[in-house]
Structures are given as structure tokens and as C-alpha cells.
Amino acid sequence: MASIKLKAKSLEGGLVEVKALMTHPMETGLRKDSATGELVPAHYITEVVVTANDKEVLKTNWGGSVSKNPYLAFSYKGAVGDKVKLTWKDNKDATDSAELTVE
């Protein structure tokens, strides 16, 4: 199952709107498991990078305070036909990415 739902559309004025929903537990490491009482280990996205035509348009550094299944939306100067790619990396060195062409 893909962990990223990625959408991008061209807007008026030469902008492209990007929306992404990432499926991830985003555990802080501070929550206790209700069954065992043990702390649930930290597991969260640390970095998100978005490129358009291989040029970086957004880079974020996240921590454990971001909610489960984070949603990200932003716009950049672009056009129809741009190749948009979003990649995330987490604190356990797992990564995932999704890409599309702007319509």
C-alpha cells in the first residue's frame, strides 16, 4: 500500500497547488501502550522534500509533534507538465516517495 496520496493542479497566475496525505504513525515516544504500560517507541517523519522537474521547491524538517497521517499543502511557481515528486524520510531511516505530472 502506498503511504502517500499526492495531488497537484495548475492554478491561474502560474502557480501549481500541491496536496499530500502521508500515512505514518508519527509516534512521539512519549505515549504509553494502554495494554502493556510500556512507552511506544518514537517513529516519525523527519524530512519531507518536494521537487518539480528535479528542482527542490520545498524542504521541511519535522519532529514528533506532527500529527498522525500528516497532510501538507502548498503552492509554487510552475506549470502544466511539471514532474512533481515528494519524498519523506523518518527517524528509523525508512523512506517513501510518490510522483506525478501536473495536469
MOPAC internal coordinates of N, CA, C and O (Angstrom, degrees):
PM7 1SCF
backbone

  N    0.0000 0     0.00 0     0.00 0    0    0    0
  C    1.4532 1     0.00 0     0.00 0    1    0    0
  C    1.5319 1   109.37 1     0.00 0    2    1    0
  O    1.2310 1   120.65 1   -46.91 1    3    2    1
  N    1.2991 1   116.37 1   133.09 1    3    2    1
  C    1.4629 1   121.04 1   178.77 1    5    3    2
  C    1.5263 1   109.87 1   -70.55 1    6    5    3
  O    1.2310 1   120.50 1   -40.31 1    7    6    5
  N    1.3164 1   116.64 1   139.69 1    7    6    5
  C    1.4615 1   120.24 1  -178.88 1    9    7    6
  C    1.5252 1   112.32 1   -94.15 1   10    9    7
  O    1.2310 1   120.04 1   179.54 1   11   10    9
  N    1.3425 1   117.52 1    -0.46 1   11   10    9
  C    1.4683 1   120.55 1  -176.91 1   13   11   10
  C    1.5304 1   109.16 1  -130.61 1   14   13   11
  O    1.2310 1   121.20 1   -52.75 1   15   14   13
  N    1.3270 1   115.31 1   127.25 1   15   14   13
  C    1.4637 1   121.29 1   169.23 1   17   15   14
  C    1.5220 1   105.29 1  -105.63 1   18   17   15
  O    1.2310 1   120.27 1   -63.96 1   19   18   17
  N    1.3151 1   117.09 1   116.04 1   19   18   17
  C    1.4589 1   122.56 1  -173.22 1   21   19   18
  C    1.5248 1   109.76 1  -119.38 1   22   21   19
  O    1.2310 1   120.91 1   -47.71 1   23   22   21
  N    1.3290 1   115.86 1   132.29 1   23   22   21
  C    1.4607 1   122.25 1   176.10 1   25   23   22
  C    1.5222 1   107.84 1  -133.62 1   26   25   23
  O    1.2310 1   120.84 1   -34.01 1   27   26   25
  N    1.3272 1   116.01 1   145.99 1   27   26   25
  C    1.4658 1   120.97 1   175.38 1   29   27   26
  C    1.5180 1   107.85 1  -149.52 1   30   29   27
  O    1.2310 1   121.18 1   -43.15 1   31   30   29
  N    1.3268 1   115.36 1   136.85 1   31   30   29
  C    1.4688 1   118.77 1   177.33 1   33   31   30
  C    1.5126 1   109.78 1  -140.85 1   34   33   31
  O    1.2310 1   121.99 1   -30.13 1   35   34   33
  N    1.3202 1   113.79 1   149.87 1   35   34   33
  C    1.4595 1   121.20 1   179.32 1   37   35   34
  C    1.5209 1   109.05 1   -78.95 1   38   37   35
  O    1.2310 1   121.02 1   -45.18 1   39   38   37
  N    1.3353 1   115.66 1   134.82 1   39   38   37
  C    1.4619 1   122.10 1   177.32 1   41   39   38
  C    1.5220 1   109.21 1  -112.09 1   42   41   39
  O    1.2310 1   120.67 1   -11.24 1   43   42   41
  N    1.3171 1   116.33 1   168.76 1   43   42   41
  C    1.4607 1   119.90 1   175.05 1   45   43   42
  C    1.5266 1   109.34 1   -66.18 1   46   45   43
  O    1.2310 1   120.73 1   -26.98 1   47   46   45
  N    1.3143 1   116.21 1   153.02 1   47   46   45
  C    1.4523 1   120.67 1   176.72 1   49   47   46
  C    1.5177 1   114.13 1    84.96 1   50   49   47
  O    1.2310 1   119.90 1  -164.59 1   51   50   49
  N    1.3275 1   117.80 1    15.41 1   51   50   49
  C    1.4609 1   120.32 1   177.10 1   53   51   50
  C    1.5077 1   114.82 1    76.03 1   54   53   51
  O    1.2310 1   119.98 1  -154.13 1   55   54   53
  N    1.3341 1   117.65 1    25.87 1   55   54   53
  C    1.4538 1   121.60 1   178.59 1   57   55   54
  C    1.5231 1   110.83 1  -109.22 1   58   57   55
  O    1.2310 1   121.27 1   -28.73 1   59   58   57
  N    1.3139 1   115.17 1   151.27 1   59   58   57
  C    1.4574 1   122.34 1   172.42 1   61   59   58
  C    1.5215 1   106.88 1  -120.08 1   62   61   59
  O    1.2310 1   120.78 1   -50.92 1   63   62   61
  N    1.3393 1   116.11 1   129.08 1   63   62   61
  C    1.4595 1   121.97 1   177.72 1   65   63   62
  C    1.5271 1   108.41 1   -97.52 1   66   65   63
  O    1.2310 1   120.76 1   -53.73 1   67   66   65
  N    1.3260 1   116.15 1   126.27 1   67   66   65
  C    1.4613 1   122.55 1  -179.89 1   69   67   66
  C    1.5219 1   108.14 1  -113.57 1   70   69   67
  O    1.2310 1   120.83 1   -46.23 1   71   70   69
  N    1.3373 1   116.02 1   133.77 1   71   70   69
  C    1.4602 1   122.04 1   175.92 1   73   71   70
  C    1.5185 1   107.91 1  -130.48 1   74   73   71
  O    1.2310 1   120.82 1   -44.30 1   75   74   73
  N    1.3373 1   116.03 1   135.70 1   75   74   73
  C    1.4589 1   119.98 1  -179.44 1   77   75   74
  C    1.5234 1   110.36 1  -141.00 1   78   77   75
  O    1.2310 1   121.25 1   -42.22 1   79   78   77
  N    1.3282 1   115.22 1   137.78 1   79   78   77
  C    1.4544 1   122.48 1   173.49 1   81   79   78
  C    1.5194 1   106.29 1  -119.71 1   82   81   79
  O    1.2310 1   120.66 1   -59.59 1   83   82   81
  N    1.3326 1   116.35 1   120.41 1   83   82   81
  C    1.4554 1   121.72 1  -177.23 1   85   83   82
  C    1.5229 1   109.80 1  -109.12 1   86   85   83
  O    1.2310 1   120.14 1   -54.12 1   87   86   85
  N    1.3110 1   117.34 1   125.88 1   87   86   85
  C    1.4551 1   122.08 1   177.58 1   89   87   86
  C    1.5274 1   107.78 1   -85.72 1   90   89   87
  O    1.2310 1   121.07 1   -66.52 1   91   90   89
  N    1.3352 1   115.57 1   113.48 1   91   90   89
  C    1.4685 1   120.71 1  -178.33 1   93   91   90
  C    1.5247 1   108.23 1  -160.86 1   94   93   91
  O    1.2310 1   119.37 1   -38.23 1   95   94   93
  N    1.3463 1   118.80 1   141.77 1   95   94   93
  C    1.4695 1   120.56 1  -177.07 1   97   95   94
  C    1.5267 1   114.74 1   -67.69 1   98   97   95
  O    1.2310 1   119.78 1   151.32 1   99   98   97
  N    1.3195 1   118.02 1   -28.68 1   99   98   97
  C    1.4715 1   122.70 1   178.31 1  101   99   98
  C    1.5286 1   112.08 1    48.44 1  102  101   99
  O    1.2310 1   120.43 1  -125.58 1  103  102  101
  N    1.3134 1   116.79 1    54.42 1  103  102  101
  C    1.4713 1   122.70 1   178.80 1  105  103  102
  C    1.5257 1   110.43 1   -81.67 1  106  105  103
  O    1.2310 1   120.37 1   -47.30 1  107  106  105
  N    1.3282 1   116.89 1   132.70 1  107  106  105
  C    1.4592 1   122.13 1  -177.99 1  109  107  106
  C    1.5231 1   113.67 1   -78.70 1  110  109  107
  O    1.2310 1   120.65 1   155.95 1  111  110  109
  N    1.3303 1   116.37 1   -24.05 1  111  110  109
  C    1.4569 1   120.57 1  -173.28 1  113  111  110
  C    1.5174 1   111.36 1    91.85 1  114  113  111
  O    1.2310 1   120.06 1  -178.18 1  115  114  113
  N    1.3246 1   117.49 1     1.82 1  115  114  113
  C    1.4690 1   122.43 1  -178.60 1  117  115  114
  C    1.5304 1   112.99 1  -107.65 1  118  117  115
  O    1.2310 1   119.95 1   167.98 1  119  118  117
  N    1.3322 1   117.70 1   -12.02 1  119  118  117
  C    1.4628 1   121.59 1  -176.99 1  121  119  118
  C    1.5287 1   110.16 1   -85.98 1  122  121  119
  O    1.2310 1   120.81 1   -41.61 1  123  122  121
  N    1.3326 1   116.06 1   138.39 1  123  122  121
  C    1.4590 1   120.77 1   176.93 1  125  123  122
  C    1.5143 1   110.11 1   -92.78 1  126  125  123
  O    1.2310 1   121.20 1   -38.92 1  127  126  125
  N    1.3252 1   115.32 1   141.08 1  127  126  125
  C    1.4553 1   121.72 1   174.40 1  129  127  126
  C    1.5215 1   107.38 1   -70.19 1  130  129  127
  O    1.2310 1   120.03 1   -54.02 1  131  130  129
  N    1.3229 1   117.55 1   125.98 1  131  130  129
  C    1.4701 1   120.89 1  -175.57 1  133  131  130
  C    1.5266 1   112.25 1   -65.61 1  134  133  131
  O    1.2310 1   119.62 1   152.19 1  135  134  133
  N    1.3286 1   118.34 1   -27.81 1  135  134  133
  C    1.4617 1   121.18 1  -178.74 1  137  135  134
  C    1.5257 1   112.42 1   -80.34 1  138  137  135
  O    1.2310 1   120.31 1   141.13 1  139  138  137
  N    1.3291 1   117.00 1   -38.87 1  139  138  137
  C    1.4698 1   119.81 1  -173.86 1  141  139  138
  C    1.5226 1   114.00 1  -107.05 1  142  141  139
  O    1.2310 1   120.34 1   158.99 1  143  142  141
  N    1.3259 1   116.95 1   -21.01 1  143  142  141
  C    1.4615 1   120.23 1  -175.88 1  145  143  142
  C    1.5204 1   113.03 1    80.66 1  146  145  143
  O    1.2310 1   120.47 1   176.76 1  147  146  145
  N    1.3191 1   116.70 1    -3.24 1  147  146  145
  C    1.4708 1   121.98 1   179.51 1  149  147  146
  C    1.5248 1   110.12 1   -80.53 1  150  149  147
  O    1.2310 1   120.91 1   -29.19 1  151  150  149
  N    1.3357 1   115.86 1   150.81 1  151  150  149
  C    1.4606 1   119.36 1   174.80 1  153  151  150
  C    1.5227 1   109.89 1   -68.70 1  154  153  151
  O    1.2310 1   120.91 1   -43.69 1  155  154  153
  N    1.3274 1   115.86 1   136.31 1  155  154  153
  C    1.4595 1   121.31 1   174.57 1  157  155  154
  C    1.5286 1   106.69 1   -78.10 1  158  157  155
  O    1.2310 1   119.78 1   -53.89 1  159  158  157
  N    1.3385 1   118.03 1   126.11 1  159  158  157
  C    1.4703 1   120.20 1  -176.93 1  161  159  158
  C    1.5255 1   112.65 1   -59.04 1  162  161  159
  O    1.2310 1   121.09 1   -33.74 1  163  162  161
  N    1.3298 1   115.52 1   146.26 1  163  162  161
  C    1.4629 1   121.14 1   177.67 1  165  163  162
  C    1.5250 1   109.70 1   -61.29 1  166  165  163
  O    1.2310 1   120.99 1   -44.51 1  167  166  165
  N    1.3261 1   115.70 1   135.49 1  167  166  165
  C    1.4658 1   122.09 1   177.88 1  169  167  166
  C    1.5211 1   106.91 1  -157.37 1  170  169  167
  O    1.2310 1   120.75 1   -78.69 1  171  170  169
  N    1.3287 1   116.17 1   101.31 1  171  170  169
  C    1.4641 1   120.23 1  -175.16 1  173  171  170
  C    1.5242 1   110.80 1  -149.52 1  174  173  171
  O    1.2310 1   121.63 1   -23.04 1  175  174  173
  N    1.3346 1   114.49 1   156.96 1  175  174  173
  C    1.4594 1   121.48 1   177.43 1  177  175  174
  C    1.5312 1   108.38 1   -71.13 1  178  177  175
  O    1.2310 1   120.62 1   -48.39 1  179  178  177
  N    1.3229 1   116.42 1   131.61 1  179  178  177
  C    1.4634 1   121.23 1  -179.75 1  181  179  178
  C    1.5219 1   112.47 1  -104.58 1  182  181  179
  O    1.2310 1   120.42 1   154.20 1  183  182  181
  N    1.3381 1   116.81 1   -25.80 1  183  182  181
  C    1.4649 1   119.14 1  -176.07 1  185  183  182
  C    1.5249 1   110.53 1  -148.34 1  186  185  183
  O    1.2310 1   121.21 1   -43.14 1  187  186  185
  N    1.3252 1   115.29 1   136.86 1  187  186  185
  C    1.4654 1   122.30 1   173.36 1  189  187  186
  C    1.5265 1   106.71 1  -126.61 1  190  189  187
  O    1.2310 1   120.56 1   -50.76 1  191  190  189
  N    1.3266 1   116.53 1   129.24 1  191  190  189
  C    1.4572 1   121.96 1   178.07 1  193  191  190
  C    1.5279 1   108.03 1  -126.09 1  194  193  191
  O    1.2310 1   120.68 1   -48.29 1  195  194  193
  N    1.3247 1   116.30 1   131.71 1  195  194  193
  C    1.4541 1   121.91 1   176.26 1  197  195  194
  C    1.5222 1   108.03 1  -120.53 1  198  197  195
  O    1.2310 1   121.22 1   -49.00 1  199  198  197
  N    1.3371 1   115.26 1   131.00 1  199  198  197
  C    1.4561 1   120.82 1   177.19 1  201  199  198
  C    1.5306 1   109.10 1  -120.19 1  202  201  199
  O    1.2310 1   121.12 1   -27.80 1  203  202  201
  N    1.3100 1   115.45 1   152.20 1  203  202  201
  C    1.4621 1   122.89 1   172.12 1  205  203  202
  C    1.5213 1   106.29 1  -126.90 1  206  205  203
  O    1.2310 1   120.53 1   -61.69 1  207  206  205
  N    1.3158 1   116.59 1   118.31 1  207  206  205
  C    1.4687 1   122.08 1  -175.90 1  209  207  206
  C    1.5276 1   110.74 1    53.42 1  210  209  207
  O    1.2310 1   120.78 1  -136.30 1  211  210  209
  N    1.3232 1   116.11 1    43.70 1  211  210  209
  C    1.4732 1   125.28 1   178.64 1  213  211  210
  C    1.5239 1   114.41 1    66.48 1  214  213  211
  O    1.2310 1   119.94 1  -167.77 1  215  214  213
  N    1.3390 1   117.72 1    12.23 1  215  214  213
  C    1.4625 1   121.40 1   175.54 1  217  215  214
  C    1.5320 1   107.90 1  -107.85 1  218  217  215
  O    1.2310 1   120.48 1   -51.03 1  219  218  217
  N    1.3275 1   116.69 1   128.97 1  219  218  217
  C    1.4645 1   120.92 1  -178.30 1  221  219  218
  C    1.5297 1   110.75 1   -65.95 1  222  221  219
  O    1.2310 1   120.88 1   -55.24 1  223  222  221
  N    1.3484 1   115.92 1   124.76 1  223  222  221
  C    1.4693 1   120.57 1   178.20 1  225  223  222
  C    1.5318 1   111.63 1  -113.24 1  226  225  223
  O    1.2310 1   119.85 1   163.98 1  227  226  225
  N    1.3411 1   117.88 1   -16.02 1  227  226  225
  C    1.4638 1   121.88 1   177.82 1  229  227  226
  C    1.5130 1   109.44 1  -156.74 1  230  229  227
  O    1.2310 1   121.11 1   -44.21 1  231  230  229
  N    1.3281 1   115.49 1   135.79 1  231  230  229
  C    1.4625 1   121.26 1   173.30 1  233  231  230
  C    1.5138 1   107.00 1  -140.30 1  234  233  231
  O    1.2310 1   120.58 1   -53.53 1  235  234  233
  N    1.3270 1   116.49 1   126.47 1  235  234  233
  C    1.4562 1   120.98 1  -179.81 1  237  235  234
  C    1.5182 1   109.53 1  -126.05 1  238  237  235
  O    1.2310 1   121.15 1   -29.90 1  239  238  237
  N    1.3128 1   115.41 1   150.10 1  239  238  237
  C    1.4593 1   122.49 1   172.50 1  241  239  238
  C    1.5154 1   106.88 1  -117.33 1  242  241  239
  O    1.2310 1   120.73 1   -59.59 1  243  242  241
  N    1.3210 1   116.22 1   120.41 1  243  242  241
  C    1.4542 1   122.15 1  -176.66 1  245  243  242
  C    1.5253 1   110.82 1  -112.32 1  246  245  243
  O    1.2310 1   121.53 1   -14.80 1  247  246  245
  N    1.3203 1   114.67 1   165.20 1  247  246  245
  C    1.4575 1   122.16 1   176.03 1  249  247  246
  C    1.5132 1   109.89 1  -132.84 1  250  249  247
  O    1.2310 1   120.86 1    10.63 1  251  250  249
  N    1.3037 1   115.95 1  -169.37 1  251  250  249
  C    1.4571 1   122.08 1  -176.51 1  253  251  250
  C    1.5113 1   114.87 1   -68.51 1  254  253  251
  O    1.2310 1   119.54 1   169.86 1  255  254  253
  N    1.3292 1   118.48 1   -10.14 1  255  254  253
  C    1.4628 1   119.78 1  -177.34 1  257  255  254
  C    1.5273 1   113.23 1   -82.94 1  258  257  255
  O    1.2310 1   119.50 1   174.84 1  259  258  257
  N    1.3352 1   118.56 1    -5.16 1  259  258  257
  C    1.4606 1   121.49 1   177.18 1  261  259  258
  C    1.5256 1   108.46 1   -78.73 1  262  261  259
  O    1.2310 1   120.50 1   -40.93 1  263  262  261
  N    1.3241 1   116.65 1   139.07 1  263  262  261
  C    1.4637 1   121.72 1  -174.15 1  265  263  262
  C    1.5256 1   113.57 1   -66.84 1  266  265  263
  O    1.2310 1   121.61 1   -19.37 1  267  266  265
  N    1.3284 1   114.52 1   160.63 1  267  266  265
  C    1.4564 1   122.52 1   174.99 1  269  267  266
  C    1.5245 1   108.89 1   -57.29 1  270  269  267
  O    1.2310 1   120.42 1   -36.56 1  271  270  269
  N    1.3370 1   116.81 1   143.44 1  271  270  269
  C    1.4630 1   123.19 1   179.72 1  273  271  270
  C    1.5279 1   111.95 1    51.18 1  274  273  271
  O    1.2310 1   120.06 1  -118.29 1  275  274  273
  N    1.3248 1   117.48 1    61.71 1  275  274  273
  C    1.4700 1   120.66 1  -174.64 1  277  275  274
  C    1.5271 1   114.08 1   -63.83 1  278  277  275
  O    1.2310 1   122.08 1   -33.58 1  279  278  277
  N    1.3277 1   113.63 1   146.42 1  279  278  277
  C    1.4711 1   123.65 1   177.54 1  281  279  278
  C    1.5212 1   107.51 1  -113.17 1  282  281  279
  O    1.2310 1   120.61 1   -44.09 1  283  282  281
  N    1.3148 1   116.43 1   135.91 1  283  282  281
  C    1.4559 1   122.14 1  -179.05 1  285  283  282
  C    1.5177 1   108.54 1  -132.46 1  286  285  283
  O    1.2310 1   120.22 1   -47.06 1  287  286  285
  N    1.3382 1   117.19 1   132.94 1  287  286  285
  C    1.4656 1   121.53 1   176.62 1  289  287  286
  C    1.5213 1   108.64 1  -140.03 1  290  289  287
  O    1.2310 1   120.68 1   -41.45 1  291  290  289
  N    1.3219 1   116.31 1   138.55 1  291  290  289
  C    1.4669 1   121.45 1   178.19 1  293  291  290
  C    1.5259 1   108.37 1  -163.23 1  294  293  291
  O    1.2310 1   120.74 1   -10.77 1  295  294  293
  N    1.3183 1   116.20 1   169.23 1  295  294  293
  C    1.4654 1   122.60 1   176.65 1  297  295  294
  C    1.5232 1   109.09 1  -125.07 1  298  297  295
  O    1.2310 1   121.02 1   -27.48 1  299  298  297
  N    1.3195 1   115.65 1   152.52 1  299  298  297
  C    1.4666 1   121.41 1   174.89 1  301  299  298
  C    1.5275 1   107.71 1  -142.97 1  302  301  299
  O    1.2310 1   120.66 1   -16.47 1  303  302  301
  N    1.3325 1   116.35 1   163.53 1  303  302  301
  C    1.4559 1   120.81 1   177.66 1  305  303  302
  C    1.5234 1   108.34 1   -75.96 1  306  305  303
  O    1.2310 1   121.16 1   -63.70 1  307  306  305
  N    1.3191 1   115.39 1   116.30 1  307  306  305
  C    1.4561 1   119.86 1  -176.99 1  309  307  306
  C    1.5076 1   110.58 1  -162.32 1  310  309  307
  O    1.2310 1   121.02 1    15.58 1  311  310  309
  N    1.3558 1   115.65 1  -164.42 1  311  310  309
  C    1.4576 1   119.72 1  -175.00 1  313  311  310
  C    1.5244 1   111.04 1  -154.70 1  314  313  311
  O    1.2310 1   121.50 1   -11.55 1  315  314  313
  N    1.3237 1   114.73 1   168.45 1  315  314  313
  C    1.4591 1   121.57 1   172.88 1  317  315  314
  C    1.5227 1   108.29 1   -56.19 1  318  317  315
  O    1.2310 1   120.58 1   -41.94 1  319  318  317
  N    1.3223 1   116.50 1   138.06 1  319  318  317
  C    1.4587 1   120.59 1   179.21 1  321  319  318
  C    1.5137 1   114.01 1    98.00 1  322  321  319
  O    1.2310 1   120.00 1   166.46 1  323  322  321
  N    1.3535 1   117.60 1   -13.54 1  323  322  321
  C    1.4626 1   120.21 1   176.91 1  325  323  322
  C    1.5307 1   109.93 1   -59.86 1  326  325  323
  O    1.2310 1   120.51 1   -38.13 1  327  326  325
  N    1.3219 1   116.63 1   141.87 1  327  326  325
  C    1.4621 1   122.47 1   173.73 1  329  327  326
  C    1.5262 1   107.15 1   -96.24 1  330  329  327
  O    1.2310 1   120.64 1   -69.92 1  331  330  329
  N    1.3295 1   116.38 1   110.08 1  331  330  329
  C    1.4679 1   122.36 1  -177.46 1  333  331  330
  C    1.5239 1   108.63 1  -102.52 1  334  333  331
  O    1.2310 1   121.02 1   -46.92 1  335  334  333
  N    1.3384 1   115.65 1   133.08 1  335  334  333
  C    1.4626 1   121.23 1   179.01 1  337  335  334
  C    1.5205 1   109.01 1  -133.10 1  338  337  335
  O    1.2310 1   120.37 1   -49.67 1  339  338  337
  N    1.3267 1   116.90 1   130.33 1  339  338  337
  C    1.4707 1   123.03 1   175.14 1  341  339  338
  C    1.5130 1   107.74 1  -114.54 1  342  341  339
  O    1.2310 1   120.90 1   -47.90 1  343  342  341
  N    1.3274 1   115.88 1   132.10 1  343  342  341
  C    1.4599 1   122.51 1   177.77 1  345  343  342
  C    1.5149 1   109.07 1  -130.61 1  346  345  343
  O    1.2310 1   120.41 1   -45.05 1  347  346  345
  N    1.3398 1   116.81 1   134.95 1  347  346  345
  C    1.4687 1   119.55 1   172.83 1  349  347  346
  C    1.5142 1   109.74 1  -120.35 1  350  349  347
  O    1.2310 1   121.81 1   -23.46 1  351  350  349
  N    1.3348 1   114.15 1   156.54 1  351  350  349
  C    1.4718 1   122.91 1   176.68 1  353  351  350
  C    1.5140 1   106.34 1  -134.32 1  354  353  351
  O    1.2310 1   119.93 1   -39.02 1  355  354  353
  N    1.3422 1   117.74 1   140.98 1  355  354  353
  C    1.4599 1   118.57 1   178.95 1  357  355  354
  C    1.5288 1   111.75 1  -115.04 1  358  357  355
  O    1.2310 1   121.13 1    -1.65 1  359  358  357
  N    1.3421 1   115.44 1   178.35 1  359  358  357
  C    1.4651 1   120.82 1  -175.26 1  361  359  358
  C    1.5236 1   113.15 1   -70.56 1  362  361  359
  O    1.2310 1   119.81 1   174.80 1  363  362  361
  N    1.3228 1   117.97 1    -5.20 1  363  362  361
  C    1.4692 1   121.71 1   175.62 1  365  363  362
  C    1.5273 1   110.37 1  -107.29 1  366  365  363
  O    1.2310 1   120.79 1  -162.33 1  367  366  365
  N    1.3294 1   116.10 1    17.67 1  367  366  365
  C    1.4675 1   124.69 1   179.04 1  369  367  366
  C    1.5227 1   114.44 1    63.72 1  370  369  367
  O    1.2310 1   119.87 1  -161.93 1  371  370  369
  N    1.3364 1   117.86 1    18.07 1  371  370  369
  C    1.4626 1   120.52 1   172.34 1  373  371  370
  C    1.5269 1   107.49 1   -80.05 1  374  373  371
  O    1.2310 1   120.40 1   -29.95 1  375  374  373
  N    1.3145 1   116.85 1   150.05 1  375  374  373
  C    1.4649 1   121.41 1   177.75 1  377  375  374
  C    1.5288 1   109.15 1  -138.81 1  378  377  375
  O    1.2310 1   121.55 1   -19.79 1  379  378  377
  N    1.3057 1   114.64 1   160.21 1  379  378  377
  C    1.4541 1   121.19 1   171.25 1  381  379  378
  C    1.5163 1   107.34 1  -154.26 1  382  381  379
  O    1.2310 1   120.90 1   -21.03 1  383  382  381
  N    1.3170 1   115.89 1   158.97 1  383  382  381
  C    1.4609 1   119.38 1   177.73 1  385  383  382
  C    1.5174 1   109.41 1  -150.79 1  386  385  383
  O    1.2310 1   122.01 1   -20.35 1  387  386  385
  N    1.3246 1   113.75 1   159.65 1  387  386  385
  C    1.4680 1   121.73 1   175.70 1  389  387  386
  C    1.5173 1   106.48 1  -143.64 1  390  389  387
  O    1.2310 1   120.93 1   -30.86 1  391  390  389
  N    1.3284 1   115.83 1   149.14 1  391  390  389
  C    1.4579 1   118.57 1   177.92 1  393  391  390
  C    1.5175 1   110.24 1  -144.44 1  394  393  391
  O    1.2310 1   121.60 1   -21.55 1  395  394  393
  N    1.3347 1   114.54 1   158.45 1  395  394  393
  C    1.4590 1   121.54 1  -179.82 1  397  395  394
  C    1.5102 1   109.64 1  -158.04 1  398  397  395
  O    1.2310 1   121.24 1    -9.11 1  399  398  397
  N    1.3175 1   115.23 1   170.89 1  399  398  397
  C    1.4650 1   121.93 1   175.20 1  401  399  398
  C    1.5231 1   107.64 1  -108.81 1  402  401  399
  O    1.2310 1   120.52 1   -48.95 1  403  402  401
  N    1.3172 1   116.60 1   131.05 1  403  402  401
  C    1.4702 1   121.98 1  -179.03 1  405  403  402
  C    1.5258 1   109.40 1   -67.39 1  406  405  403
  O    1.2310 1   121.14 1   -49.39 1  407  406  405
  N    1.3273 1   115.42 1   130.61 1  407  406  405
  C    1.4664 1   120.73 1   178.19 1  409  407  406
  C    1.5074 1   111.31 1  -107.70 1  410  409  407
  O    1.2310 1   120.10 1   180.00 1  411  410  409

